[in-house]
Amino acid sequence: MPTRHATCSCGQLRVTCEGDPVRVSICHCLACQRRTGSVFGAQARFPRTQARIDGQSTAWSRPGDSGGTLAFHFCPVCGATVYWLIQAAPDLIAIAIGAFADPGFGPPRHSVYERSRHGWVALPGGPDVEHLE
């Protein structure tokens, strides 16, 4: 079973995950674009029982498009978002893929809010990638 380590930019906030993610996805919604400063957000979801959080975080919450709340946890020192909790999926933790700093991390299998996708963004192909509006 693989062990993965995600950290903020300064290393103060860390999440250690055991096993493989249950979902890897990218989100093109405008809120994720604003939150990341990029053209999409990328996340890996793990069972919360397989994740250990070390360090201090500050949380910021917002309602999701589905009506539930998302609580984003970021480092109070460097400001990097490392993980978030989704009210609609209380048994899971979503972790920013970039926080793993692992170019070998598996590709997303889900792409959501594609109606907000920038036209020049090329997505992974293949029959096992789910593309959702």
Secondary structure, DSSP 8 states (H G I E B T S, - for coil): --EEEEE-SSSSSEEEEES--SEEEEE--HHHHHHHSSS-EEEEEEEGGGEEEES--EEEEEE-TTS-EEEEEE-TTT--EEEEEETT-TTEEEEEGGGG--TTS---SEEE-GGG--TT-----STT-EE--
